[in-house]
């Protein structure tokens, strides 16, 4: 007999009901809600479904019955920055989210994505920017631009942009005609139609994506958010891609990272909107470059030598970036909310009381990831799930249409 048909409390863990939490909405991002847990409601155009999430965050959401997060002071601060950015050029709001490993940078970026989506922004979310530079998709040399195009990746991102923003893109028409090899796309074509062409015809995807970004830059109907996780990956001096002579290709010679770098540096801007990037500081393949550290003032955390060489082109791409540092510790109310979420989801096997909460909070020093993974989940029997970038997770795939 399956466990779901057994009524004894011992078998209830196989028949979990989603925990009851307030929904994450713009109205809930206030000072009064700091320290409260909320959940991301499932939407037809859910960014998590179409864009995906960083893998460590994906694992956590697979363990929980609902995709929960906590409203922190930095969440409210970011929301206010985005409210101001909705009326200004993205050149004024180009922010790199920094902080210690596991402090909640990716969660904050995802909160910003959902906040903008529900405020009628066009949202472009790159949850794993290292996939633009790690040679996992095809690349071809373009004589016209003297750069390497990534049509497969461009087609995938167009599909995702269309899936999340189809309603808003249908309301924006192109202002200029676009001449392609065998077709002419007239002015007045909706951006959703333009993106669909790039999805269906992969060889045109890079040009279509560039044209789409130009049109989004010029229009003023809707603000645009470009959110990039693994932000430091596009600032590495050499990518894993190779040219015909087997030399490493620089990121600004590849179409996708170059596009992201141009918006991050303000060389290209949205008339209204913002660029947010979350920096990962524990990836050995894609560490934070000296250029990015100096630009953000994080050399106090990662000391650099005055004799280290600096790539002048990358220095130009860091111009004007501002640093938003995520606190390395949960406050007591924030930690209490996290504890309550995992407790209600039956992820804590030890006797639940104030002593357990305070002991785990003290052991972890209030550090968000350590509090959950080395504190609360350590009470479970068996080995704690671990994130290994080299091991595929077939059971943790996002529901992404590729």
N, C-alpha and C positions, 0 to 999 in steps of 0.2 A: 504494500500500500504506500503511495507517495506521501512524503512528510506533510504536504499541504493539506492532506485530508485527516491528519491526526490532530486532535484537540488538546493534547497535553502541552503545558507551557514549554516543555523541553524542546518541542519542535517548532515553536513560533519563530525562531530565527530564520527559518526557510520560507516564512510567509509574512515578510515585513511589510508594513504600511509606511508610506512616505511621512516623514516627520512634519509637524505643523509649524510653519514659519511664515512671517510676513513676506510679501513679494517684493523683490528689488524693483523699485520704480523711482523716477526722478523726485517724486514728492517725498520719498522716504530718506533722501540724502540730505539730512539736516543735522544740526548740532545735537538736537534732542535724541537722535537715533544712534549716536556714537556708542559703540559697545553693544549693539544689538545685532543678532544674526538674522539674515534674510536669505531667500533662495531665488535663483534665476528661473522664472517660469519658462516653460517650453513654448516656443513661438514657431509659426510656419516658416519664418525667415531667420531662425535662430543662428547667430554667428558661430556658436559652438558646433552646431550640426554641419554647417557649410565650410567654415574656415578651419575648424579644429581648435585644439588648445596645445600648449606645451605638454609633453608627455608626463612629467611628474604631476601636473595638475589634473591631467586626464585620469591617472591612476586613483587619485584621491576622490574624484567625482564618481568613479566606478564603485568605490567602497561605500560611499554615502547613498542613502535612498533618495536624496535630493541634492542638487548642486548648490551648496550653501556657501555663503561668505559673510564676513563681519564688516559692518560699517565702522571704519576707523577715522580718526581725525584727518589723516592724509587723504581718505576717500572724499570727505567733504571739501577739503582744500582743492583737490583735483576737479571736482564738480564745479566749483566756483570759477576756476581757471577756464574751464570749457564754456561756461556761460558767457564769460567775457569774450572768448575766442569766436563765438558764434557771430559776432558783429565785426570782427577784425580779420585782417589778412593773416594767413598761417605763418607769415614771416615773423610775426610778433609772438607766436606761441609754438616754439619748437623745443620740446622738453625731453630730456633723457632721465628716466626713472632709475635711480641707483640705490644701493644699500647692500647689506651683507647677504650672503647666500641663504635662501630660505626665509627672508624677511617679509615676503609677500608682494614682490614687484609684479609678478605675472598676474596675481589676483587683482591688484590695483589696475593694471592695464585692461584686464577683462571687464572690471567694473566700469572703467571709462568707456569701453566699447558698448556695453549695454546701456549706459547712461545716454550716450549720443544716439544710439539706435532708437531709443524710445522718445527722444526729443526731435525726431525727424531729421537726423543727419544722414548723409551718405557715408557709410562706414566701410573702410578698407582695412582688413586686419590680417597681418602676416604673423602667425603664432610661432613660426620656426624659420627665422630669416637665414639661418645657416643653410637651409635647403636651397637658397639662391646661389650659394658659393661652394657647395660641397660636391659638385659634379654628379648629382643624382639624376639630372635631366639633360637632354641633348643640347648641343650648342653648335651654331654655324657662323662662319665668318661673313660679314656683310661689307662688301667693297664700298658701298655708298657712305656708310657711317664710320667705317674702319673700326668697328667694334664687333663683338661676338653676340649674336642674337640667341635667345632662349625661347623658341616658339612653343615648346611643350609646356614649360612653366607658365608662360604668358597666357596660353589657352586655359590652363587650369585656374589661374587667378581670375580670369574673365568670367569663367563659369561660377566661381564662388561669389564674385562681386554681383553678378546678375541674380544669383539665388537669394542674396540677402537684401539687395537694394532695387529689385525689379520695379516696384511701385514708384519709387522716386525717379528712377532712371527713365521710366516711361513718360514722366512729366517734364523731362528736359530734352530739348532738341538741339541738334548741332547747329552752330553758327557758320561753319565753313564746310565746303564740300571737300571730299577726300578722294584723291586719285590713286588708285591701286593699279596693279599690273594689268588686270583684265576686267576691271569694273570701276565704276564711278559711283561714289556714295554722295548723293546730293545734300546740300544744306537743308536743314529742317527734319532730318532723320532723327528719330528718338534715340537716346543713348542705349536703351534696352535693345533696340534693333541693331545698333552698331556693335554692341558686345556680343550679340548672338552670332553675327558674322564671324567674329574672331574665335568663337567656340566651335563653330562648324568647320571653319577652314583654318587649320592650325598654322599653315605656312604664312598666313596673314596676321596671326595673333599678336606678334610683337608690335607691328605698325598700328593695329587697331587699339591695343592697350595704350600706346603712347598718345594716340588721337583722343581716346576717352579721357585720359588724365588732363590733356590740354583743355578739353571742353568743360570738365569739372572745375578746372582752375579758373575759367573765365566766367562761369555762370554764378548768379547770386541768389538763386531760389532757395538753395539748401546749403548749409555748412557741410564741410567734408572733414572727416577724421581719417588720418593715416596712422594706424597703430602697428608698431613693429616690435615683436619680442625677439630675443637673441640679437638685440640691436648692435652689439659690438662686433658681430660676425661680418657685417658689411664694411667694417673699418679695418679689417685685417689687410696687411700690405699685399699678400698674395693669396689667391683662392686655390682650391684643390683642382680646378679646371686646368687643362693643359692645352697649349697651342700645338700646331703641327711639328714644331721643333722640340716638343715635350717640356717647354718652359712653362712655369706657372703664370696664369693670366691674372692680372690685377683686377680688383673688383670694379673699378670705374671703366674697365674695358669690356665688361659684361652688361648686357642690357638691363637685367632686373636690378642688381645691386646699384648700378649707376642711376637708375630711375629713383630708387629710394634715397640715395645719397643727395641727389639734386633737390629733392623736397626737404630732406633733413637739414640741408645747408642753406636753404632759402634761395637757391639759384632758380628754382621754380616754386611758385606759391599758389595756394588756393585763395580766391578773393575773400572767402570766409571759411575759417576752419582752423585746424591744428594738426601738428605732427607730434606723436608721442612714441617714445622708444623705451623698452625695458632692457636693462643691461644685465646679462648673465656673467657672473665673475668666477664660475667654477668649471668652465668648459676648457679642457687642456688643448683641444684643437683650435679653438677660437677664443683666445684670451683677449682681455681689454688691451688695445694698442696704446702705445705711448701718446700718440696724437689725441686720442679720445680722452685719456686720463688727464692730460694737461688742459684740454678744453673744458672739462667738467670740474676740474679742481679736485680730482680724487687721488692725486698722487700721494696724499697723506696716508691713504689706505694701501696703495700699491706703489711704493717708492720707485722713482725712476732716476737714472743717473744723468747728470748733465752732459755726459759724453754719448748718450744714446742718440742714434740717428733718427731724424724725423722726416717723414715723407711729406714734401711740400704740398702735393696734391691732396693728400688726406687731411692735412692741416686746414686747407681751404674748405673742405667738406665738413669740418667741425665748426666753422664760423657761426657764432650766434646761438649755439646750443646752450640751453639752461639746464641746471641740475635740480631735480626734485628727489630728495633722499627719503627713503622709507625708513621709519624707525626700526631699529633692530630688535625691539622688544614689544610684546603685547602689554598694554596696560592691564590692570586687574579686571576691569569690566570686559575688555575685549577677550581676554583669556577665559573668563567665566562663561561668555557666550559660546566660545568654541567648545569648551568642556561640556556645556549643556547639549550642544548639537550631537557630539559623539556619544554622549551618555544616552540621549533619547534614541539614537540609532543602534544602541546595544553593542557599541564597539569597545566598551570598557568592561572587562570581566571581573576586576577587583571590586571589593565593597565600595560603593559610591558614597563619599562623605566629604566634608570640608578638608579633612586631613589629607585625603588622596589628592584633591585639587591643589592644595598649597604645596604638597611635597613635589608633585610633578612640575608645578610652576617654578619652584625653587631650583629643582634639578636642572631644568632647561634654561634657567636664567631668563625666562619669559620669551625666549626665541621662538617665533611662530612654528617653523617646521619641526624643530626639536621637541617642542611642547606636544605636538600631535604624534609624530612618528617615533620618537625615542621615549616619550612619556606615556601618553594615553594608549597607543597601540601596542606598546611594549607589555601591557598587562595581559594581552592575549596569549594563548598557548600557540606554539608553533613559530615558524620563522616569519618575521615581518616582511611584507612585500617590499622589494627594492627596485629602484629605477636603474636599469643598465642600458645605456644608449646603443650597445652592441647587440642586445637581445630583442628580436621582434616581439610585439605583443598582439598576436592575431585576435585575442579575445577583447582587446581594448580599442578596436577601430572606431573612428567617428563615422557617423552616418553621412559620409561625403559622397556626392555624385561626381565621379571622375570621368 
